Amino acid sequence: KEQNFITFKSQHHKNPTTGGEMDPELENFLRSIGLEDRLAACKRKGFKSYDRFDETVLNKLGFSILQKIAFQRQRPICELSVTRAATSSSAPRTPSAQAEPNLAFPNATNDIKQLVQVLKSGNNVRKSDAAQDLLNLARDNDTKIEIIRAGVVHLVHLLRTGTAEGKLRAAKLLSVLAFDNNSKTKIAEAKALQPLVQLLSRGCAEGRTQAAALLKILASNNKINDAIVRENAVDPLFEMLSSGTDEGKKEAMKALTVLTKNIHQHQTTSAAVQPLVQLWSTGNINEKNQAESVLKHLARNSVNKNMIMGAGAEAPLMQLLRNGDDAGMTQAQGRFGSLQLNNNNNNNNNNNNNNNNNNNNDQTANGTSGAIKSLLSRFTSDNMSERTRAAEAVSEFARNNSNISDPSLVVLVDPLEWLLRNGDAAGKRAAASAVKNLVYKNESLSVFAMNAGVLRPLVKLLNGDDDEGKLEAAEALSNLAHSNVNNQLAIVHAGAVPKLVQLLSSQITGGRTLAASVISNLSYNNAECQSTIQKAGAIQPLVRLVKSGDQFEKKQAAKALDSLALNNTNTKTMIANADALEPLVHLLSAGNHAGKTQAARTLSSLATISEVQVSLARFGAIKPAVQLLCERDLKGKTQAAWLLYRLACNNNNKAAINRAGATNPLTTLKNSGDNQGRNIAIQVLKKLE
């Protein structure tokens, strides 16, 4: 084509040096393609070199390759040779050696084939030029599809092995070619992601920016989005947030924002995520919002959450809590909440990553240790308000990391105990909240906290005048008492029970539910605590809650009665005599599902007494028990079966149970329940024979 054009000029331009008249055939040709307004300039200037042959003329003529060569290399057309190199390895032929051309409109498909051949077999410089030529051609979707079909594999090879300029041009061209899902898929299938991540990590500044831009485009495809995360592109994008050019930083954040759907699958480090945390702290409002969104999704992985906290994410949030207005404080608290992690998801992630357990544990330990050191350092302030804020931060950290049993957490207990004893009302509340969250389902830390002396100031706070403080203290005591006999006894001996019984009848929002919860944990399978609580008068207010409380209060009161009655016949009799049976049957019949399940459990415990079996049948317990047996939840089914088993110990109740239709759902439970459900169903069916 180049040779054709050169021959065309030599034969149809009378005087290319001085201008002169244009050949009528050339003039008619230019008119036919809509260049009337350029005829005078063409006549005057000629076609001698690129600066005499402007981009408009080249575009209209369709010589896109010549356009690129002329304008990018800034060389006369007659000196160009890249297209010949695509079709022949021999030396360039002179214009005089060419045959008479056929002046048809140029065909882009032929251009593409020639340039792809250069991509395939040329040297690095020619490959880079060919990529730029193809970029110039890629002006419509049909051409883009043709380039992808013919050359995407070779472009990816250039992206992997080319010069810095070649890699940059390949990335730019791929960005233009990725115009729809099909083209993005073709690029990914050509294994472009790995060299893109390498360019992102080790390329020149412009190359890194272009790599981020291309990853952003490709990530709009959900399947490729996941593959990009698995290709470890996330940490290099984080790094660009601090070391990239201004444009690079923008492209990196855009890419991260698109990757949020799958970004939790990537496990980062505190060092890697630091630029994102820094941007969250110091960026403009748009940057902060984007960083927050990325951090929120990243923190769905427990390892990442600890890395984020270890990288200092807690500091800017607490700064906002300290200095912000009401809206800012709400926003900051919401951001803390966005770093929470569902424990079930944690377990699933851990099961799915067994092969990486050792590495994960190391990363978790490092991130947790860094966060703990940061939190501990804040208790050294002489300012009471600063210590209070430190306790609030510990509370949030512990609440969001309830699955962590890091031994270094114990260093936080002593400063919290000091604040419980010496702080103002706000400080004591914050310290109690922190203790509550630290010891939640953590027996070793519960024992350590009790030995460190948190019990007495907690009981003092429970007996004080601060309603919020009472609730925080009560919940901390509940968590300390959970499944620990020694802690249960210590709390009872410290004088907590009378105030808890009072709280059962209080008007403090949430106080009654919480008091019932503490009593449940204190009395569970502990005869001495059961006796003390019963003597303090807890049974009557608990029965009142079952009768007239809200759904949460009813369920929690029923649970407390169950704990008080466990393995204690005297207490069971007292509960039955306190008119608890009828409201418990009503809860079994009309409560929410959790309430029904708990009512069935409590009633089955009380029904070990023969008189209670008779009373429950009289109050109509059999029908709602069978109805619960027909529901889908296995736990509810099992508790209902236990209740029917107790009731069937009375011969008069057996016929009523059969008439209520218990046989079929019991048979279903026997065939499809869990081990406990199957066993109890078998026993009930045997009793009913």
C-alpha positions in Angstrom: 0.0 0.0 0.0 2.9 2.3 0.8 4.5 1.6 -2.5 1.2 2.0 -4.3 0.8 5.4 -2.7 4.4 6.5 -3.6 3.9 5.4 -7.2 0.6 7.2 -7.3 2.3 10.4 -6.2 5.2 10.0 -8.7 2.8 9.5 -11.6 0.0 11.9 -10.8 1.7 14.9 -9.1 3.4 17.0 -11.7 5.6 19.1 -9.4 5.8 17.9 -5.8 8.5 20.5 -5.0 6.8 23.7 -6.1 3.2 22.7 -6.2 1.9 23.1 -9.7 -1.3 21.6 -11.2 -2.9 18.5 -9.7 -3.6 15.7 -12.0 -7.4 15.6 -12.9 -7.6 11.9 -12.0 -6.3 12.7 -8.5 -8.5 15.7 -8.2 -11.6 13.7 -9.1 -10.5 11.0 -6.7 -10.2 13.5 -3.8 -13.6 15.1 -4.7 -15.2 11.7 -4.7 -14.3 11.1 -1.1 -15.3 14.5 0.2 -12.1 16.5 0.3 -13.1 19.5 -1.9 -12.1 21.9 0.9 -8.6 20.4 0.9 -7.9 20.6 -2.8 -6.4 24.1 -2.8 -4.0 23.1 0.0 -3.1 19.9 -1.7 -2.3 21.7 -4.9 -0.3 24.3 -3.1 1.6 22.1 -0.7 1.8 18.8 -2.5 2.3 15.3 -0.9 6.0 15.6 -0.3 6.1 14.8 3.5 3.9 14.2 6.5 3.6 17.9 7.4 2.2 18.5 3.9 -0.3 15.6 4.2 -2.4 16.3 7.3 -4.5 13.9 9.4 -7.8 14.9 7.8 -6.6 13.9 4.4 -5.2 10.6 5.7 -8.4 9.8 7.6 -10.6 10.4 4.6 -8.4 8.3 2.3 -8.4 5.5 4.9 -4.6 5.2 5.0 -4.7 4.6 8.8 -1.3 2.9 8.9 0.3 5.6 6.9 -1.4 8.1 9.1 0.2 6.5 12.2 3.6 6.2 10.6 3.6 9.7 9.2 2.5 11.4 12.4 4.2 9.2 15.0 7.6 8.9 13.3 7.4 12.3 11.6 9.2 11.0 8.5 8.4 11.4 4.8 6.1 8.8 3.5 8.6 7.6 0.9 11.0 6.6 3.7 8.6 4.4 5.6 9.0 0.6 5.5 7.2 -1.1 8.4 4.4 -2.5 6.2 6.8 -4.0 3.7 8.6 -5.7 6.6 5.4 -7.5 7.5 5.2 -9.2 4.1 8.8 -9.6 3.0 12.2 -10.0 4.6 13.9 -8.7 1.6 15.3 -5.2 1.2 12.8 -2.5 0.3 12.1 -2.0 -3.4 12.3 1.4 -5.0 9.2 3.0 -6.4 10.4 2.5 -10.0 10.4 -1.3 -9.5 6.7 -1.3 -8.7 3.9 -2.2 -11.1 1.2 0.2 -12.0 -1.1 0.3 -8.9 -4.8 -0.4 -8.7 -6.2 2.6 -6.8 -8.9 0.9 -4.7 -10.0 2.1 -1.3 -7.6 0.6 1.3 -8.8 -2.6 3.1 -8.3 -2.6 6.9 -8.3 -6.4 7.2 -5.2 -6.6 5.1 -3.5 -4.0 7.3 -4.4 -6.0 10.4 -3.0 -9.2 9.0 0.3 -7.5 8.1 0.6 -5.8 11.5 -0.2 -9.0 13.4 2.5 -10.7 11.4 4.9 -8.0 12.7 3.7 -8.7 16.3 4.4 -12.3 15.8 7.8 -12.3 14.1 9.3 -8.8 14.3 11.8 -7.4 16.7 10.8 -5.6 19.8 10.9 -2.2 18.2 8.8 -3.2 15.2 6.4 -5.0 17.6 5.9 -1.9 19.6 5.3 0.2 16.4 2.8 -2.4 15.1 0.8 -2.2 18.4 0.6 1.5 17.9 -0.5 1.0 14.3 -3.2 -1.3 15.4 -4.3 1.2 18.1 -4.7 3.7 15.3 -6.8 1.3 13.3 -9.1 0.3 16.2 -11.8 3.0 15.5 -14.9 0.8 15.3 -16.1 -2.3 16.9 -15.8 -4.5 13.8 -12.1 -3.6 13.5 -11.6 -4.2 17.2 -13.1 -7.7 16.9 -10.9 -8.5 14.0 -7.8 -7.4 15.9 -8.7 -9.5 18.9 -9.4 -12.5 16.7 -6.1 -12.2 14.8 -3.7 -10.8 17.3 -4.8 -10.9 21.0 -2.3 -13.7 21.8 0.6 -11.8 20.3 -0.4 -8.6 22.1 -0.4 -10.5 25.4 3.1 -11.8 24.5 4.2 -8.3 23.9 2.7 -7.3 27.2 4.8 -10.0 28.8 8.1 -9.7 27.0 8.2 -6.4 25.2 10.2 -3.2 25.9 8.7 -0.7 28.4 7.2 1.2 25.5 5.9 -2.0 23.9 4.2 -3.1 27.1 2.6 0.3 27.5 1.3 0.3 23.9 0.0 -3.3 24.3 -1.8 -2.3 27.4 -3.3 0.8 25.7 -4.5 -1.2 22.8 -6.0 -4.0 25.0 -7.9 -1.3 26.9 -9.4 0.0 23.6 -10.2 -3.6 22.4 -12.0 -4.6 25.7 -15.2 -2.9 24.7 -17.7 -5.7 25.6 -17.9 -8.8 27.8 -16.9 -11.1 24.9 -13.7 -9.1 24.1 -12.8 -9.0 27.8 -13.2 -12.7 28.0 -11.0 -13.3 25.0 -8.3 -11.1 26.5 -8.4 -12.9 29.9 -8.4 -16.3 28.1 -5.2 -15.2 26.3 -3.6 -15.1 29.8 -3.3 -11.3 30.0 -3.8 -11.0 33.7 -0.4 -12.2 35.0 1.7 -9.9 32.7 -0.7 -7.1 33.6 -0.1 -7.6 37.3 3.6 -7.7 36.6 3.4 -4.4 34.7 1.3 -3.0 37.6 4.1 -4.0 40.0 7.3 -3.3 38.1 6.5 -1.2 35.1 7.2 2.4 34.4 4.9 5.0 35.9 2.8 5.3 32.8 2.8 1.6 32.3 1.5 1.0 35.8 -1.2 3.6 35.3 -2.3 1.9 32.1 -2.2 -1.5 33.7 -4.5 -0.3 36.5 -6.9 1.2 33.9 -7.0 -2.0 31.9 -7.6 -4.1 35.1 -10.5 -1.8 36.0 -12.1 -2.3 32.6 -11.6 -6.1 32.7 -12.9 -6.3 36.3 -16.4 -5.2 35.2 -16.8 -8.9 34.1 -17.7 -10.8 37.3 -15.7 -13.9 36.4 -12.6 -11.9 35.5 -13.0 -9.8 38.6 -12.6 -12.9 40.7 -9.6 -14.0 38.6 -7.9 -10.6 39.0 -8.1 -10.9 42.8 -6.7 -14.4 42.7 -3.9 -13.2 40.5 -2.8 -11.0 43.5 -3.4 -7.6 41.8 -4.8 -6.1 45.0 -1.6 -5.3 47.0 0.1 -3.6 44.0 -3.0 -1.5 43.6 -2.7 -0.5 47.2 0.9 0.4 46.7 0.0 2.6 43.8 -2.1 4.7 46.1 1.0 6.0 47.7 3.7 5.7 45.0 1.8 6.2 41.7 1.4 9.4 39.7 -1.7 11.4 40.4 -3.4 9.7 37.4 -2.1 6.4 38.6 -3.5 6.8 42.1 -6.9 7.6 40.6 -6.9 4.6 38.3 -5.7 2.3 41.1 -8.6 3.4 43.4 -11.1 3.0 40.5 -9.8 -0.5 40.0 -10.0 -1.3 43.7 -13.6 0.0 43.8 -14.6 -2.3 40.9 -12.9 -5.3 42.7 -14.8 -4.9 45.9 -17.2 -7.8 45.1 -14.3 -10.3 45.5 -11.6 -8.4 47.3 -12.3 -10.2 50.6 -10.8 -13.3 49.0 -7.4 -11.7 49.0 -5.4 -11.8 52.2 -3.4 -8.7 52.6 -0.8 -7.4 55.2 -0.7 -4.4 57.4 2.1 -2.9 55.3 0.3 -3.5 52.1 -3.0 -2.0 53.2 -1.4 1.0 54.9 -1.7 3.4 51.9 -5.5 2.6 51.7 -5.8 3.3 55.5 -3.8 6.5 55.0 -6.1 7.6 52.2 -9.1 6.9 54.4 -7.6 9.1 57.1 -6.3 12.1 55.0 -8.0 12.0 51.6 -10.7 14.2 50.3 -14.3 13.3 50.8 -14.5 11.3 47.6 -11.3 9.4 48.3 -12.4 8.7 51.9 -15.7 7.2 50.7 -14.0 5.1 48.1 -11.4 3.9 50.6 -14.1 3.1 53.1 -16.0 1.0 50.6 -12.8 -1.0 49.8 -11.9 -1.5 53.5 -15.5 -2.6 54.3 -15.4 -5.4 51.7 -11.8 -6.3 52.4 -12.6 -6.8 56.1 -15.1 -9.6 55.4 -11.9 -11.7 55.7 -10.8 -12.1 59.4 -7.1 -11.9 58.5 -7.7 -8.7 56.5 -9.7 -7.2 59.3 -6.8 -7.6 61.7 -4.3 -6.3 59.1 -6.5 -3.2 58.7 -6.6 -2.6 62.4 -2.9 -3.2 62.7 -2.3 -0.7 59.9 -3.9 2.0 62.1 -7.5 2.1 60.8 -8.7 2.5 64.3 -6.8 5.9 64.7 -8.6 8.0 62.1 -11.9 6.5 63.2 -11.3 7.5 66.8 -10.2 10.9 65.7 -13.5 11.3 64.0 -15.3 10.1 67.1 -13.4 12.6 69.2 -13.7 15.7 67.0 -16.6 15.1 64.7 -20.1 16.5 65.0 -23.1 14.2 65.6 -23.2 13.2 62.0 -19.5 12.6 61.9 -19.7 10.4 65.0 -22.5 8.4 63.6 -20.5 7.9 60.4 -17.4 6.8 62.3 -19.4 4.3 64.4 -20.9 3.0 61.2 -17.4 2.6 59.8 -16.4 0.6 62.8 -19.4 -1.6 62.2 -18.4 -2.1 58.6 -15.3 -3.9 59.8 -17.3 -6.5 61.7 -17.1 -10.1 60.5 -19.7 -12.7 60.6 -18.2 -15.7 62.5 -19.9 -18.2 60.3 -18.2 -16.6 57.3 -15.0 -16.8 59.2 -15.4 -20.5 59.7 -16.3 -21.1 56.1 -13.2 -19.1 55.0 -11.0 -21.0 57.3 -12.3 -24.3 56.0 -11.8 -23.2 52.5 -8.2 -22.2 53.2 -6.8 -25.1 55.1 -3.7 -25.2 53.0 -2.8 -21.6 54.1 -3.5 -22.0 57.8 0.1 -21.5 59.0 0.5 -18.4 56.8 -2.9 -17.0 57.9 -2.1 -17.6 61.6 1.2 -15.7 61.2 -0.5 -12.8 59.5 -3.3 -12.7 62.1 -0.9 -12.8 64.9 1.2 -9.9 63.4 -1.9 -7.8 62.7 -3.5 -8.5 66.1 -0.2 -7.7 68.0 0.2 -4.4 66.2 -3.4 -3.4 67.0 -3.0 -4.4 70.6 0.2 -2.4 71.0 -1.5 0.6 69.5 -4.5 0.3 71.9 -2.3 -0.3 74.9 -0.2 2.8 74.3 -3.3 5.0 74.6 -3.8 4.1 78.2 -0.6 5.8 79.2 -2.2 9.3 79.0 -2.8 11.3 82.1 -6.0 12.6 80.6 -9.1 10.6 81.8 -11.0 11.3 78.7 -8.2 9.9 76.5 -8.2 6.7 78.7 -12.0 6.5 78.2 -11.6 6.7 74.5 -8.9 4.1 74.7 -11.3 1.8 76.5 -14.0 2.5 73.8 -11.5 1.5 71.2 -10.6 -1.8 73.0 -14.3 -2.5 73.3 -14.8 -2.1 69.5 -11.7 -4.1 68.7 -12.7 -7.0 71.0 -16.3 -7.0 69.7 -15.1 -7.1 66.1 -12.5 -9.8 66.9 -14.5 -12.2 69.2 -13.0 -15.2 67.4 -9.4 -14.3 68.4 -7.8 -15.9 71.5 -4.5 -14.1 71.3 -2.6 -14.4 74.6 -1.4 -10.8 74.2 -4.9 -9.6 74.8 -4.3 -10.0 78.6 -2.2 -6.8 78.6 -5.3 -4.8 78.1 -7.0 -6.1 81.3 -5.0 -4.2 83.9 -5.6 -0.7 82.4 -9.3 -1.6 82.1 -9.5 -2.7 85.8 -7.8 0.6 86.8 -10.4 2.6 84.8 -13.2 0.5 86.4 -12.0 1.6 89.8 -10.8 5.1 89.2 -12.6 6.4 86.1 -15.5 8.8 85.9 -19.0 7.5 84.9 -18.1 7.5 81.2 -14.8 5.8 81.8 -16.3 3.0 83.9 -19.0 2.4 81.3 -16.4 2.1 78.6 -14.2 -0.2 80.7 -17.1 -2.5 81.5 -18.0 -2.6 77.8 -14.4 -3.5 76.9 -14.3 -6.3 79.6 -17.6 -7.6 78.4 -16.4 -8.0 74.8 -12.9 -9.2 75.7 -14.1 -12.1 77.8 -17.0 -13.2 75.6 -16.7 -17.0 75.1 -13.0 -16.7 76.1 -12.6 -18.8 79.3 -8.9 -18.2 79.8 -9.3 -14.4 79.5 -12.4 -14.6 81.8 -10.3 -16.3 84.5 -7.4 -13.8 84.0 -9.9 -10.9 84.3 -11.4 -12.2 87.5 -7.9 -12.7 89.0 -7.0 -9.1 87.9 -9.8 -7.8 90.1 -12.5 -6.6 87.7 -15.3 -8.3 89.7 -15.8 -5.9 92.6 -15.8 -2.7 90.5 -18.2 -4.3 88.1 -20.6 -5.2 91.0 -20.2 -1.7 92.4 -21.1 -0.3 89.0 -24.1 -2.7 88.8 -25.3 -1.3 92.2 -24.7 2.4 91.2 -26.9 5.1 89.9 -25.8 5.1 86.3 -28.4 3.2 84.3 -26.1 2.7 81.3 -23.3 1.6 83.6 -25.6 -1.0 85.2 -26.4 -2.6 81.8 -22.7 -2.7 80.8 -21.7 -4.2 84.2 -24.5 -6.7 84.0 -23.5 -7.9 80.6 -19.9 -8.2 81.6 -20.9 -10.3 84.6 -23.0 -12.5 82.3 -20.1 -13.2 80.0 -17.8 -13.8 83.0 -20.3 -16.3 84.4 -20.7 -18.2 81.2 -19.9 -21.9 81.7 -17.5 -21.2 84.6 -18.5 -22.5 88.0 -15.9 -20.7 89.9 -16.8 -17.4 88.3 -20.5 -18.0 88.9 -19.8 -18.5 92.7 -17.5 -15.5 92.9 -20.1 -13.2 91.3 -22.9 -14.5 93.6 -20.7 -14.1 96.7 -19.7 -10.6 95.6 -23.4 -9.5 96.1 -24.6 -9.2 92.5 -27.8 -11.2 92.9 -30.1 -8.8 94.8 -29.4 -6.0 92.2 -30.1 -8.4 89.4 -33.4 -9.4 90.9 -34.3 -5.7 91.2 -33.3 -5.2 87.6 -35.9 -7.9 86.5 -38.6 -5.4 87.5 -36.9 -2.2 86.4 -38.1 0.2 83.7 -34.6 0.6 82.2 -34.8 -0.3 78.5 -33.3 -3.7 78.0 -32.6 -4.1 81.7 -35.1 -6.9 82.3 -33.9 -9.0 79.4 -30.3 -8.5 80.4 -31.0 -9.3 84.1 -32.7 -12.6 83.0 -29.7 -13.4 80.9 -27.2 -12.9 83.7 -29.4 -15.0 86.0 -29.5 -17.8 83.4 -25.7 -17.9 83.1 -25.2 -17.6 86.9 -27.5 -20.5 87.8 -26.7 -22.9 85.0 -26.0 -26.3 86.6 -24.8 -24.7 89.8 -26.9 -25.7 92.8 -25.5 -23.1 95.2 -26.1 -20.3 92.8 -29.6 -21.6 92.0 -30.4 -21.6 95.7 -29.1 -18.1 96.3 -31.0 -16.7 93.3 -34.2 -18.4 94.3 -33.9 -17.2 97.9 -33.4 -13.6 96.5 -36.9 -13.8 95.0 -36.1 -14.2 91.4 -38.8 -16.7 90.4 -41.8 -14.4 90.7 -40.5 -11.6 88.5 -39.3 -14.1 86.0 -42.8 -15.6 85.8 -44.2 -12.1 85.4 -41.9 -11.6 82.5 -43.0 -14.8 80.8 -46.6 -13.6 81.3 -46.4 -10.0 80.2 -43.0 -9.2 78.8 -42.1 -8.6 75.2 -41.0 -11.6 73.0 -37.3 -11.1 74.0 -38.1 -10.8 77.7 -40.4 -13.9 77.6 -37.8 -16.1 75.9 -35.0 -14.9 78.2 -37.1 -15.3 81.3 -38.1 -18.9 80.2 -34.4 -19.6 79.8 -33.6 -18.3 83.2 -36.3 -20.5 84.8 -34.9 -23.5 82.9 -31.4 -22.8 84.3 -32.7 -22.4 87.8 -34.6 -25.7 87.5 -31.8 -27.8 86.0 -31.1 -30.8 88.1 -32.9 -29.1 91.1 -36.2 -30.7 92.0 -37.0 -28.3 94.8 -36.7 -25.3 92.4 -38.8 -27.1 89.8 -41.6 -27.4 92.3 -41.3 -23.8 93.4 -41.5 -22.6 89.8 -44.6 -24.8 89.1 -46.2 -23.5 92.3 -45.4 -19.9 91.2 -48.0 -20.3 88.4 -45.3 -20.5 85.7 -46.9 -23.4 83.8 -49.8 -21.7 82.1 -47.8 -18.7 80.8 -45.1 -21.1 79.6 -47.7 -23.1 77.7 -49.0 -19.9 76.2 -45.5 -19.0 75.1 -45.2 -22.5 73.5 -48.5 -21.8 71.6 -48.2 -18.2 70.6 -44.6 -17.1 71.0 -42.1 -16.5 68.2 -40.1 -19.5 67.1 -37.2 -18.9 69.6 -39.8 -18.4 72.4 -41.6 -21.7 71.5 -38.4 -23.7 71.4 -37.3 -22.3 74.8 -40.7 -22.8 76.3 -40.6 -26.5 75.2 -37.2 -26.9 76.7 -38.2 -25.3 80.0 -41.5 -27.3 80.2 -39.7 -30.6 79.5 -37.3 -29.9 82.4 -40.2 -29.1 84.8 -42.2 -32.1 83.5 -39.9 -34.6 85.3 -42.4 -34.1 88.2 -45.5 -36.2 87.8 -47.8 -33.5 89.0 -46.5 -31.1 86.4 -47.2 -33.7 83.7 -50.9 -33.7 84.7 -51.1 -29.9 84.9 -49.5 -29.4 81.5 -52.0 -31.7 79.8 -54.8 -29.7 81.6 -53.3 -26.4 80.3 -53.3 -27.7 76.8 -49.5 -28.2 76.2 -49.8 -31.3 74.0 -51.3 -29.6 70.9 -48.7 -26.8 70.6 -45.9 -29.3 71.3 -47.1 -31.4 68.3 -47.4 -28.3 66.2 -43.8 -27.4 67.0 -42.8 -30.9 66.1 -44.2 -30.3 62.6 -42.1 -27.1 62.0 -38.9 -27.2 60.0 -36.3 -26.2 62.6 -34.6 -29.4 64.0 -33.8 -27.7 67.4 -37.5 -26.9 67.9 -38.5 -30.4 66.8 -36.1 -32.0 69.2 -37.3 -29.9 72.2 -40.9 -30.6 71.3 -40.1 -34.4 71.2 -38.5 -34.1 74.6 -41.6 -32.5 76.1 -43.8 -35.1 74.6 -41.5 -37.8 76.0 -41.9 -36.3 79.5 -45.7 -36.0 79.1 -46.0 -39.6 77.8 -44.7 -40.8 81.2 -48.2 -40.3 82.3 -50.5 -43.0 80.9 -53.5 -40.7 80.6 -51.5 -38.4 78.4 -50.5 -41.1 75.8 -53.9 -41.3 74.2 -54.1 -37.5 74.0 -50.7 -37.3 72.3 -51.8 -39.9 69.7 -55.0 -38.1 69.1 -53.1 -34.9 68.5 -51.3 -36.6 65.6 -47.8 -36.9 67.0 -47.0 -40.2 65.4 -46.3 -39.0 61.8 -44.0 -36.1 62.7 -42.2 -38.2 65.2 -41.6 -40.9 62.5 -40.3 -38.1 60.2 -37.9 -36.9 62.9 -36.8 -40.5 63.5 -36.0 -40.9 59.8 -34.5 -37.5 59.0 -33.5 -35.7 62.2 -30.0 -35.3 63.7 -28.7 -37.9 66.2 -30.4 -36.3 69.2 -33.7 -35.9 67.4 -33.7 -39.4 66.1 -32.9 -40.9 69.5 -35.6 -39.0 71.3 -38.2 -39.6 68.6 -37.5 -43.4 68.9 -38.0 -43.2 72.6 -41.3 -41.3 72.4 -42.7 -43.6 69.7 -41.8 -46.6 71.9 -43.7 -45.0 74.9 -46.7 -44.4 72.7 -47.0 -48.0 71.5 
